[in-house]
Amino acid sequence: RNEGSSSRSSNMGTADGAKALRPFTPFLTSMLDHLHHMATGQVRRLFLLLFAVGDGEEEGDEGMALGGSSGSMGGAVTDIVIRKHLALAPFAKKRIGIIGTVAYAVSRSAQLQEQQ
């Protein structure tokens, strides 16, 4: 399966899918503490889910997102985790940051395609 189809299946392809996931946001966010125990596919899917849930945040929320728009990285916590892992020296840690960054790009491109 390619990244695009993973993105669509993870966020159910609709705003309704993201709304359905919102009650699970605290659980999904808590999973960020266990990234080093997850397989690559699980890390990617978790980031895609967090991006889907974070996309519907209120416009007033502060976002430190790579894309610069509020909520686009699934919230400040997800952004901090990705940046932290990218800054760490061991490649195993950087890998998580790279996966998160790529998942963000995939998620954002899927959103832009849906808007067109």
All heavy atoms as an XYZ file, in Angstrom:
858
protein
N       0.841     -1.174      0.000
C       0.000      0.000      0.000
C       0.879      1.228      0.000
O       1.893      1.268      0.683
C      -0.855     -0.043      1.257
C      -1.891      1.046      1.281
C      -2.508      1.231      2.608
N      -3.412      0.196      3.015
C      -4.161      0.304      4.075
N      -4.106      1.373      4.815
N      -4.946     -0.644      4.422
N       0.508      2.272     -0.726
C       1.345      3.467     -0.769
C       0.953      4.451      0.326
O      -0.046      4.292      1.001
C       1.286      4.126     -2.158
C      -0.072      4.685     -2.489
O      -0.835      5.072     -1.612
N      -0.388      4.736     -3.760
N       1.787      5.493      0.497
C       1.568      6.475      1.563
C       0.227      7.190      1.430
O      -0.437      7.460      2.403
C       2.688      7.522      1.556
C       4.000      6.992      2.052
C       3.994      6.686      3.534
O       3.367      7.420      4.300
O       4.624      5.706      3.919
N      -0.167      7.514      0.206
C      -1.428      8.231      0.001
C      -2.619      7.439      0.485
O      -3.510      7.963      1.139
N      -2.650      6.149      0.176
C      -3.779      5.343      0.623
C      -3.733      5.140      2.124
O      -4.761      5.039      2.771
C      -3.816      3.992     -0.105
O      -2.678      3.225      0.211
N      -2.529      5.107      2.712
C      -2.415      5.004      4.168
C      -2.995      6.234      4.830
O      -3.678      6.152      5.836
C      -0.952      4.853      4.591
O      -0.435      3.633      4.156
N      -2.715      7.397      4.238
C      -3.235      8.638      4.799
C      -4.755      8.659      4.755
O      -5.410      8.991      5.732
C      -2.678      9.830      4.020
O      -3.289     11.018      4.441
N      -5.308      8.285      3.615
C      -6.765      8.315      3.483
C      -7.424      7.299      4.410
O      -8.456      7.578      4.995
C      -7.164      8.084      2.033
C      -6.940      9.307      1.176
C      -7.480      9.094     -0.218
N      -6.721      8.122     -0.970
C      -5.586      8.364     -1.596
N      -5.059      9.560     -1.541
N      -4.970      7.412     -2.274
N      -6.840      6.134      4.570
C      -7.458      5.135      5.432
C      -7.299      5.505      6.896
O      -8.161      5.204      7.707
C      -6.870      3.745      5.177
O      -5.524      3.691      5.580
N      -6.214      6.190      7.255
C      -5.990      6.549      8.646
C      -6.940      7.640      9.115
O      -7.401      7.619     10.242
C      -4.557      7.032      8.843
O      -3.666      5.981      8.648
N      -7.230      8.597      8.257
C      -8.105      9.669      8.700
C      -9.507      9.514      8.138
O     -10.311     10.407      8.255
C      -7.514     11.042      8.362
C      -7.431     11.316      6.890
O      -8.057     10.635      6.071
N      -6.669     12.322      6.533
N      -9.779      8.360      7.574
C     -11.085      8.019      7.038
C     -11.519      8.947      5.925
O     -12.657      8.959      5.520
C     -12.125      7.966      8.146
C     -11.859      6.897      9.165
S     -13.128      6.896     10.395
C     -12.145      6.921     11.873
N     -10.600      9.800      5.454
C     -10.831     10.596      4.272
C     -11.823     11.731      4.407
O     -12.068     12.430      3.453
N     -12.393     11.947      5.580
C     -13.394     12.995      5.724
C     -13.217     13.738      7.029
O     -12.545     13.273      7.950
C     -14.820     12.407      5.720
O     -14.970     11.586      6.877
C     -15.096     11.602      4.465
N     -13.855     14.892      7.107
C     -13.863     15.641      8.364
C     -14.630     14.863      9.424
O     -14.320     14.947     10.612
C     -14.490     17.010      8.145
N     -15.633     14.085      9.001
C     -16.386     13.265      9.951
C     -15.487     12.223     10.603
O     -15.645     11.897     11.767
C     -17.566     12.573      9.261
C     -18.620     13.564      8.803
O     -18.721     14.650      9.421
O     -19.330     13.256      7.832
N     -14.547     11.686      9.826
C     -13.607     10.711     10.368
C     -12.750     11.325     11.465
O     -12.514     10.718     12.502
N     -12.288     12.557     11.233
C     -11.488     13.250     12.244
C     -12.332     13.546     13.479
O     -11.864     13.400     14.606
C     -10.922     14.543     11.670
N     -13.591     13.930     13.280
C     -14.477     14.177     14.426
C     -14.691     12.910     15.237
O     -14.749     12.954     16.462
C     -15.834     14.710     13.949
C     -15.811     16.139     13.503
C     -17.198     16.579     13.083
C     -17.178     17.982     12.537
N     -18.499     18.407     12.078
N     -14.805     11.781     14.547
C     -15.017     10.514     15.248
C     -13.795     10.132     16.086
O     -13.935      9.452     17.104
C     -15.326      9.408     14.232
N     -12.624     10.581     15.675
C     -11.394     10.256     16.401
C     -11.119     11.202     17.566
O     -10.327     10.880     18.438
C     -10.203     10.298     15.444
C     -10.143      9.213     14.392
C      -9.010      9.501     13.418
C      -9.952      7.854     15.028
N     -11.736     12.364     17.601
C     -11.429     13.371     18.628
C     -11.546     12.863     20.061
O     -10.711     13.222     20.877
C     -12.299     14.604     18.434
C     -11.810     15.397     17.281
C     -11.912     16.889     17.475
N     -11.468     17.472     16.232
C     -12.276     17.836     15.257
N     -13.562     17.747     15.385
N     -11.784     18.328     14.138
N     -12.535     12.024     20.400
C     -12.578     11.540     21.792
C     -11.349     10.714     22.179
O     -11.056     10.549     23.357
C     -13.837     10.668     21.829
C     -14.678     11.146     20.702
C     -13.725     11.618     19.649
N     -10.618     10.222     21.184
C      -9.445      9.396     21.438
C      -8.142     10.194     21.414
O      -7.058      9.606     21.519
C      -9.377      8.261     20.412
C     -10.582      7.367     20.464
C     -11.612      7.523     19.544
C     -10.700      6.399     21.437
C     -12.731      6.719     19.601
C     -11.818      5.586     21.498
C     -12.836      5.748     20.576
N      -8.219     11.504     21.269
C      -7.019     12.333     21.190
C      -6.090     12.152     22.388
O      -4.884     11.992     22.202
C      -7.391     13.816     21.001
O      -8.163     13.940     19.804
C      -6.156     14.691     20.891
N      -6.585     12.151     23.621
C      -5.663     11.940     24.756
C      -4.945     10.588     24.676
O      -3.753     10.500     24.967
C      -6.561     12.010     25.987
C      -7.742     12.811     25.548
C      -7.936     12.468     24.091
N      -5.655      9.547     24.267
C      -5.032      8.236     24.130
C      -3.973      8.250     23.034
O      -2.856      7.765     23.222
C      -6.082      7.167     23.827
C      -5.494      5.845     23.454
C      -4.889      5.048     24.418
C      -5.509      5.410     22.149
C      -4.318      3.833     24.071
C      -4.948      4.201     21.793
C      -4.347      3.406     22.762
N      -4.329      8.818     21.873
C      -3.380      8.880     20.760
C      -2.136      9.678     21.148
O      -1.008      9.280     20.839
C      -4.034      9.488     19.522
C      -5.148      8.666     18.877
C      -5.860      9.474     17.806
C      -4.602      7.370     18.322
N      -2.337     10.790     21.849
C      -1.217     11.617     22.279
C      -0.340     10.861     23.279
O       0.886     10.961     23.230
C      -1.720     12.929     22.898
O      -2.549     13.597     21.929
C      -0.578     13.853     23.269
N      -0.960     10.091     24.156
C      -0.175      9.333     25.138
C       0.689      8.268     24.464
O       1.723      7.875     24.997
C      -1.083      8.689     26.184
O      -1.800      7.597     25.634
N       0.280      7.818     23.286
C       1.057      6.821     22.557
C       2.400      7.381     22.073
O       3.319      6.621     21.760
C       0.258      6.283     21.364
C      -0.973      5.490     21.745
S      -0.597      4.030     22.716
C       0.302      3.071     21.525
N       2.538      8.702     22.022
C       3.801      9.311     21.617
C       4.937      8.941     22.573
O       6.101      8.972     22.198
C       3.658     10.830     21.526
C       2.779     11.344     20.387
C       2.532     12.837     20.544
C       3.408     11.033     19.041
N       4.603      8.596     23.816
C       5.617      8.185     24.791
C       6.196      6.815     24.482
O       7.201      6.418     25.074
C       5.031      8.168     26.203
C       4.671      9.551     26.700
O       5.291     10.529     26.235
O       3.766      9.658     27.548
N       5.578      6.071     23.584
C       5.976      4.690     23.315
C       6.453      4.476     21.881
O       6.487      3.347     21.399
C       4.801      3.755     23.630
C       4.262      3.959     25.001
N       4.906      3.512     26.128
C       3.158      4.619     25.435
C       4.212      3.859     27.196
N       3.160      4.530     26.807
N       6.843      5.543     21.204
C       7.247      5.443     19.803
C       8.421      4.488     19.590
O       8.470      3.780     18.588
C       7.614      6.826     19.256
C       6.461      7.798     19.075
C       6.995      9.169     18.693
C       5.489      7.288     18.025
N       9.351      4.466     20.523
C      10.544      3.633     20.336
C      10.235      2.142     20.415
O      11.049      1.320     20.014
C      11.631      4.020     21.348
C      11.220      3.873     22.777
N      10.386      4.776     23.405
C      11.508      2.922     23.679
C      10.185      4.382     24.651
N      10.857      3.263     24.849
N       9.047      1.775     20.891
C       8.635      0.375     20.949
C       7.818     -0.043     19.725
O       7.471     -1.205     19.590
C       7.788      0.104     22.197
C       8.525      0.282     23.476
N       9.581     -0.520     23.849
C       8.359      1.167     24.477
C      10.023     -0.140     25.026
N       9.305      0.887     25.434
N       7.505      0.900     18.850
C       6.621      0.626     17.719
C       7.398      0.336     16.442
O       8.508      0.826     16.256
C       5.712      1.833     17.460
C       4.753      2.133     18.556
S       3.734      3.551     18.081
C       2.941      3.910     19.619
N       6.759     -0.425     15.571
C       7.309     -0.661     14.235
C       7.124      0.600     13.390
O       6.298      1.466     13.708
C       6.590     -1.837     13.576
N       7.872      0.696     12.317
C       7.814      1.865     11.444
C       6.393      2.167     10.972
O       5.953      3.313     11.008
C       8.735      1.654     10.221
O      10.068      1.443     10.699
C       8.708      2.839      9.292
N       5.673      1.148     10.544
C       4.298      1.343     10.076
C       3.374      1.849     11.165
O       2.480      2.661     10.917
N       3.586      1.395     12.394
C       2.760      1.854     13.508
C       3.049      3.313     13.836
O       2.119      4.079     14.126
C       3.011      0.979     14.734
C       2.535     -0.448     14.571
C       3.017     -1.349     15.689
O       4.130     -1.196     16.197
N       2.176     -2.288     16.075
N       4.316      3.696     13.786
C       4.687      5.094     14.040
C       4.050      5.988     12.990
O       3.439      7.017     13.311
C       6.228      5.264     14.050
C       6.620      6.729     14.114
C       6.846      4.493     15.203
N       4.166      5.589     11.723
C       3.576      6.375     10.626
C       2.068      6.521     10.807
O       1.515      7.607     10.705
C       3.905      5.727      9.287
C       3.388      6.516      8.104
C       3.666      5.833      6.776
N       2.922      4.594      6.681
C       3.461      3.387      6.537
N       4.755      3.230      6.479
N       2.700      2.324      6.453
N       1.400      5.422     11.111
C      -0.055      5.459     11.264
C      -0.464      6.344     12.446
O      -1.436      7.093     12.365
C      -0.617      4.056     11.428
C      -2.132      4.073     11.410
C      -2.697      2.757     11.036
N      -2.084      2.228      9.846
C      -2.719      2.096      8.695
N      -3.962      2.449      8.580
N      -2.109      1.587      7.655
N       0.283      6.284     13.548
C      -0.024      7.126     14.705
C       0.089      8.599     14.332
O      -0.798      9.392     14.641
C       0.900      6.799     15.879
C       0.731      7.690     17.110
C      -0.683      7.562     17.686
C       1.773      7.337     18.161
N       1.178      8.968     13.652
C       1.316     10.361     13.234
C       0.190     10.774     12.288
O      -0.369     11.869     12.429
C       2.679     10.613     12.587
C       3.802     10.776     13.576
C       4.923      9.962     13.506
C       3.757     11.740     14.564
C       5.966     10.110     14.401
C       4.789     11.894     15.467
C       5.896     11.075     15.394
N      -0.178      9.930     11.351
C      -1.272     10.259     10.438
C      -2.590     10.457     11.183
O      -3.366     11.369     10.869
C      -1.416      9.172      9.372
C      -0.283      9.107      8.334
C      -0.419      7.863      7.478
C      -0.254     10.359      7.477
N      -2.841      9.620     12.183
C      -4.053      9.780     12.989
C      -4.023     11.091     13.767
O      -5.023     11.809     13.834
C      -4.216      8.600     13.958
C      -4.622      7.276     13.325
C      -4.464      6.138     14.332
C      -6.038      7.340     12.809
N      -2.872     11.413     14.353
C      -2.764     12.673     15.098
C      -2.940     13.877     14.186
O      -3.561     14.867     14.581
C      -1.418     12.734     15.819
C      -1.319     11.842     17.049
C       0.117     11.694     17.500
C      -2.183     12.378     18.174
N      -2.413     13.809     12.974
C      -2.601     14.917     12.038
C      -4.062     15.059     11.652
O      -4.591     16.153     11.527
C      -1.739     14.738     10.786
C      -0.271     14.665     11.069
C       0.545     13.833     10.331
C       0.297     15.408     12.086
C       1.899     13.752     10.591
C       1.655     15.331     12.363
C       2.456     14.507     11.612
N      -4.758     13.944     11.462
C      -6.184     13.979     11.102
C      -7.002     14.606     12.225
O      -7.874     15.433     11.980
C      -6.693     12.571     10.803
N      -6.718     14.235     13.447
C      -7.448     14.782     14.594
C      -7.090     16.241     14.800
O      -7.954     17.066     15.066
C      -7.149     13.958     15.871
C      -7.734     14.614     17.090
C      -7.690     12.553     15.724
N      -5.822     16.589     14.631
C      -5.360     17.952     14.860
C      -5.847     18.939     13.831
O      -5.915     20.126     14.102
N      -6.213     18.470     12.638
C      -6.640     19.364     11.571
C      -7.921     20.106     11.890
O      -8.162     21.161     11.353
C      -6.835     18.597     10.266
C      -5.523     18.111      9.715
O      -4.487     18.715     10.049
O      -5.536     17.130      8.967
N      -8.734     19.571     12.776
C     -10.006     20.204     13.074
C      -9.975     21.114     14.279
O     -11.002     21.558     14.744
N      -8.774     21.422     14.806
C      -8.687     22.267     15.985
C      -9.208     23.659     15.675
O      -9.166     24.129     14.559
C      -7.236     22.351     16.465
C      -6.743     21.040     17.028
C      -5.284     21.111     17.455
O      -4.647     22.160     17.234
O      -4.812     20.126     18.000
N      -9.663     24.333     16.736
C     -10.205     25.667     16.569
C      -9.133     26.610     16.039
O      -7.955     26.450     16.307
C     -10.728     26.199     17.910
C     -12.011     25.535     18.358
C     -11.771     24.156     18.988
O     -10.699     23.951     19.587
O     -12.645     23.306     18.852
N      -9.557     27.620     15.320
C      -8.630     28.559     14.705
C      -7.823     29.329     15.737
O      -6.737     29.782     15.468
C      -9.392     29.554     13.813
C      -9.937     28.921     12.553
C      -8.847     28.338     11.677
O      -7.810     29.002     11.469
O      -9.010     27.209     11.200
N      -8.315     29.475     16.948
C      -7.612     30.233     17.969
C      -6.485     29.468     18.625
O      -5.706     30.030     19.368
N      -6.373     28.174     18.394
C      -5.329     27.373     19.023
C      -3.962     27.777     18.504
O      -3.783     28.078     17.347
C      -5.530     25.870     18.743
C      -6.699     25.291     19.515
O      -7.250     26.015     20.369
O      -7.058     24.131     19.250
N      -2.984     27.761     19.414
C      -1.609     28.042     19.018
C      -1.030     26.815     18.359
O      -1.166     25.714     18.861
C      -0.771     28.415     20.247
C      -1.113     29.766     20.825
C      -0.768     30.899     19.872
O       0.281     30.852     19.225
O      -1.570     31.822     19.777
N      -0.367     26.975     17.241
C       0.278     25.855     16.573
C       1.701     26.215     16.203
O       1.944     27.268     15.648
N       2.651     25.325     16.522
C       4.044     25.545     16.161
C       4.369     24.688     14.952
O       5.473     24.197     14.789
C       4.956     25.147     17.326
C       4.692     25.920     18.579
S       5.867     25.552     19.880
C       5.915     23.781     19.909
N       3.418     24.482     14.113
C       3.520     23.499     13.035
C       4.582     23.857     12.011
O       4.875     25.015     11.770
C       2.176     23.373     12.336
N       5.125     22.823     11.389
C       6.075     23.033     10.309
C       5.425     23.822      9.191
O       6.056     24.628      8.548
C       6.563     21.682      9.763
C       7.400     20.824     10.698
C       7.678     19.476     10.050
C       8.688     21.507     11.058
N       4.144     23.568      8.957
C       3.431     24.238      7.882
C       2.975     25.624      8.252
O       2.536     26.380      7.411
N       3.049     25.971      9.525
C       2.722     27.310      9.960
C       1.250     27.554     10.220
O       0.881     28.594     10.705
N       0.369     26.605      9.939
C      -1.041     26.834     10.191
C      -1.447     26.150     11.478
O      -0.893     25.135     11.859
C      -1.892     26.316      9.035
O      -1.705     24.936      8.883
N      -2.395     26.716     12.161
C      -2.828     26.189     13.440
C      -3.362     24.778     13.316
O      -4.210     24.490     12.498
C      -3.921     27.102     14.008
O      -4.412     26.576     15.205
N      -2.847     23.884     14.152
C      -3.347     22.523     14.200
C      -2.863     21.614     13.100
O      -3.202     20.451     13.093
N      -2.062     22.103     12.186
C      -1.721     21.286     11.034
C      -0.755     20.158     11.355
O      -0.615     19.234     10.585
C      -1.166     22.143      9.902
O       0.021     22.761     10.304
N      -0.074     20.215     12.472
C       0.822     19.119     12.842
C       0.177     18.237     13.899
O       0.864     17.483     14.565
C       2.150     19.666     13.389
C       3.110     20.089     12.320
S       3.769     18.732     11.384
C       4.882     17.988     12.536
N      -1.109     18.331     14.090
C      -1.745     17.514     15.100
C      -1.563     18.104     16.481
O      -1.787     17.439     17.471
N      -1.168     19.345     16.556
C      -0.996     20.006     17.827
C       0.464     20.213     18.183
O       1.365     19.644     17.587
N       0.680     21.048     19.200
C       2.026     21.406     19.614
C       2.792     20.208     20.155
O       3.996     20.096     19.940
C       1.957     22.506     20.665
N       2.112     19.289     20.826
C       2.793     18.135     21.397
C       3.415     17.285     20.293
O       4.578     16.879     20.383
C       1.828     17.287     22.257
C       2.487     16.012     22.722
C       1.333     18.090     23.446
N       2.676     17.026     19.236
C       3.189     16.233     18.117
C       4.373     16.942     17.469
O       5.390     16.318     17.149
C       2.086     15.980     17.074
O       0.965     15.397     17.731
C       2.563     15.059     15.980
N       4.267     18.244     17.300
C       5.342     19.026     16.717
C       6.602     18.938     17.575
O       7.711     18.726     17.062
C       4.895     20.476     16.568
C       5.936     21.339     15.888
O       6.472     20.905     14.858
O       6.205     22.437     16.393
N       6.459     19.058     18.875
C       7.597     18.981     19.790
C       8.250     17.600     19.715
O       9.474     17.486     19.674
C       7.161     19.308     21.230
C       6.817     20.794     21.338
C       8.245     18.919     22.234
C       6.115     21.170     22.627
N       7.440     16.550     19.679
C       7.980     15.188     19.607
C       8.782     14.994     18.320
O       9.888     14.451     18.335
C       6.846     14.143     19.722
C       7.334     12.754     19.362
C       6.269     14.153     21.132
N       8.243     15.453     17.208
C       8.951     15.306     15.930
C      10.261     16.083     15.950
O      11.319     15.555     15.593
C       8.062     15.754     14.753
C       6.921     14.745     14.570
C       8.878     15.889     13.469
C       5.889     15.156     13.553
N      10.211     17.324     16.396
C      11.421     18.145     16.429
C      12.463     17.568     17.395
O      13.657     17.583     17.108
C      11.080     19.580     16.804
C      10.347     20.307     15.702
C       9.892     21.688     16.181
N       9.004     22.297     15.243
C       9.385     23.202     14.345
N      10.637     23.572     14.267
N       8.499     23.723     13.521
N      12.016     17.056     18.525
C      12.933     16.459     19.500
C      13.654     15.262     18.887
O      14.869     15.138     18.995
C      12.177     16.021     20.754
C      13.054     15.318     21.784
C      12.240     14.811     22.944
C      11.825     13.403     22.623
N      11.229     12.683     23.720
N      12.904     14.395     18.224
C      13.512     13.207     17.632
C      14.452     13.557     16.478
O      15.454     12.874     16.270
C      12.436     12.206     17.202
C      11.895     11.417     18.344
N      10.842     11.855     19.101
C      12.289     10.234     18.875
C      10.602     10.969     20.052
N      11.459      9.981     19.939
N      14.133     14.598     15.744
C      15.036     15.016     14.661
C      16.347     15.567     15.218
O      17.395     15.449     14.583
C      14.363     16.072     13.781
C      13.275     15.565     12.840
C      12.549     16.738     12.193
C      13.861     14.634     11.783
N      16.313     16.154     16.407
C      17.498     16.775     16.997
C      18.399     15.771     17.730
O      19.563     16.071     17.977
C      17.068     17.873     17.960
N      17.878     14.601     18.067
C      18.673     13.629     18.811
C      19.735     12.990     17.920
O      19.530     12.819     16.719
C      17.764     12.559     19.411
C      16.823     13.072     20.499
C      15.832     11.994     20.901
C      17.599     13.543     21.719
N      20.849     12.607     18.527
C      21.992     12.080     17.778
C      21.783     10.671     17.207
O      22.093     10.442     16.040
C      23.246     12.111     18.645
N      21.281      9.713     17.981
C      21.182      8.347     17.422
C      20.212      8.302     16.236
O      19.133      8.898     16.276
C      20.641      7.511     18.579
C      20.845      8.325     19.805
C      20.857      9.758     19.374
N      20.624      7.579     15.187
C      19.782      7.520     13.995
C      18.426      6.885     14.289
O      17.418      7.265     13.689
C      20.461      6.771     12.851
C      19.632      6.798     11.605
C      19.526      7.947     10.855
C      18.923      5.682     11.212
C      18.737      7.994      9.726
C      18.121      5.711     10.079
C      18.040      6.872      9.329
N      18.369      5.930     15.215
C      17.091      5.300     15.555
C      16.087      6.350     16.037
O      14.890      6.244     15.774
C      17.294      4.227     16.617
N      16.574      7.373     16.736
C      15.694      8.457     17.200
C      15.346      9.398     16.045
O      14.200      9.822     15.903
C      16.362      9.248     18.327
C      16.717      8.429     19.531
C      15.503      8.012     20.293
C      15.923      7.285     21.559
N      14.790      6.855     22.338
N      16.335      9.715     15.214
C      16.069     10.586     14.065
C      15.055      9.948     13.121
O      14.252     10.633     12.506
C      17.355     10.867     13.296
C      18.284     11.843     13.969
C      19.431     12.178     13.047
C      20.457     13.046     13.705
N      20.034     14.379     14.037
N      15.085      8.622     13.018
C      14.164      7.894     12.143
C      12.716      8.212     12.503
O      11.880      8.432     11.622
C      14.425      6.384     12.255
C      13.553      5.530     11.380
C      13.865      4.062     11.568
N      13.593      3.589     12.909
C      12.393      3.169     13.341
N      11.371      3.172     12.531
N      12.229      2.764     14.570
N      12.420      8.286     13.789
C      11.058      8.613     14.229
C      10.692     10.023     13.776
O       9.581     10.261     13.294
C      10.924      8.443     15.752
C      11.042      6.960     16.120
C       9.600      9.034     16.256
C      11.120      6.682     17.609
N      11.607     10.967     13.910
C      11.352     12.332     13.453
C      11.152     12.409     11.951
O      10.296     13.145     11.465
N      11.936     11.623     11.219
C      11.801     11.594      9.756
C      10.454     10.998      9.359
O       9.760     11.526      8.483
C      12.980     10.825      9.124
C      14.280     11.606      9.320
C      12.724     10.560      7.647
C      15.533     10.808      9.018
N      10.066      9.921     10.012
C       8.760      9.301      9.737
C       7.645     10.303     10.004
O       6.708     10.439      9.219
C       8.570      8.023     10.569
C       9.533      6.938     10.107
C       7.124      7.532     10.491
C       9.624      5.761     11.048
N       7.739     11.029     11.121
C       6.727     12.033     11.449
C       6.658     13.150     10.435
O       5.581     13.589     10.038
N       7.821     13.596      9.969
C       7.867     14.668      8.978
C       7.273     14.214      7.647
O       6.489     14.940      7.022
C       9.321     15.144      8.786
O       9.836     15.565     10.049
C       9.395     16.289      7.801
N       7.619     13.015      7.221
C       7.064     12.479      5.968
C       5.556     12.267      6.102
O       4.785     12.577      5.189
C       7.791     11.184      5.553
C       7.088     10.507      4.397
C       9.239     11.478      5.205
N       5.123     11.755      7.259
C       3.686     11.559      7.482
C       2.947     12.892      7.422
O       1.838     12.978      6.891
C       3.444     10.871      8.822
N       3.584     13.950      7.944
C       2.977     15.276      7.863
C       2.828     15.705      6.402
O       1.777     16.197      5.992
C       3.807     16.317      8.616
C       3.369     17.718      8.324
C       2.176     18.211      8.841
C       4.108     18.542      7.486
C       1.745     19.490      8.541
C       3.687     19.823      7.185
C       2.506     20.290      7.714
O       2.077     21.545      7.414
N       3.877     15.497      5.610
C       3.830     15.883      4.196
C       2.741     15.111      3.456
O       1.996     15.682      2.656
C       5.192     15.652      3.538
N       2.625     13.828      3.737
C       1.597     12.996      3.099
C       0.207     13.477      3.508
O      -0.694     13.628      2.677
C       1.798     11.508      3.464
C       0.600     10.673      3.057
C       3.063     10.978      2.825
N       0.034     13.727      4.800
C      -1.263     14.177      5.317
C      -1.654     15.524      4.710
O      -2.791     15.717      4.272
C      -1.193     14.283      6.844
O      -2.369     14.811      7.369
N      -0.709     16.436      4.678
C      -0.984     17.777      4.150
C      -1.282     17.732      2.655
O      -2.185     18.413      2.177
C       0.212     18.684      4.428
C      -0.027     20.110      4.081
C      -1.046     20.735      5.009
N      -1.221     22.116      4.611
C      -2.400     22.701      4.470
N      -3.501     22.049      4.764
N      -2.474     23.942      4.075
N      -0.542     16.908      1.897
C      -0.800     16.826      0.458
C      -2.177     16.216      0.183
O      -2.867     16.631     -0.744
C       0.292     16.043     -0.264
O       0.274     14.693      0.114
N      -2.591     15.241      1.016
C      -3.927     14.650      0.850
C      -5.005     15.706      1.117
O      -6.022     15.767      0.422
C      -4.095     13.466      1.785
N      -4.773     16.577      2.116
C      -5.726     17.637      2.417
C      -5.831     18.621      1.253
O      -6.931     19.042      0.886
C      -5.305     18.406      3.660
C      -5.376     17.638      4.938
C      -4.674     18.378      6.057
O      -4.219     19.499      5.884
N      -4.582     17.730      7.191
N      -4.705     18.979      0.686
C      -4.698     19.925     -0.417
C      -5.376     19.348     -1.653
O      -6.092     20.044     -2.381
C      -3.266     20.363     -0.749
C      -2.593     21.204      0.325
C      -1.128     21.438     -0.027
C      -3.324     22.521      0.523
N      -5.191     18.043     -1.894
C      -5.857     17.399     -3.022
C      -7.367     17.360     -2.818
O      -8.126     17.530     -3.763
C      -5.329     15.985     -3.205
C      -3.961     15.928     -3.812
C      -3.430     14.503     -3.950
O      -3.980     13.568     -3.375
N      -2.350     14.365     -4.697
N      -7.810     17.159     -1.582
C      -9.244     17.148     -1.300
C      -9.861     18.515     -1.496
O     -11.020     18.642     -1.876
C      -9.502     16.669      0.136
C      -9.249     15.190      0.326
C      -9.378     14.768      1.787
O      -9.818     15.586      2.625
O      -9.047     13.620      2.081
N      -9.095     19.579     -1.232
C      -9.608     20.947     -1.366
C      -9.774     21.343     -2.830
O     -10.549     22.220     -3.150
C      -8.675     21.934     -0.668
C      -8.693     21.815      0.823
C      -7.680     22.731      1.493
O      -6.935     23.438      0.821
N      -7.650     22.709      2.801
N      -9.019     20.714     -3.731
C      -9.074     21.107     -5.142
C     -10.195     20.464     -5.863
O     -10.829     19.616     -5.710
C      -7.770     20.752     -5.844
C      -6.638     21.593     -5.332
C      -5.310     21.232     -5.994
O      -5.214     20.292     -6.770
N      -4.296     21.996     -5.692
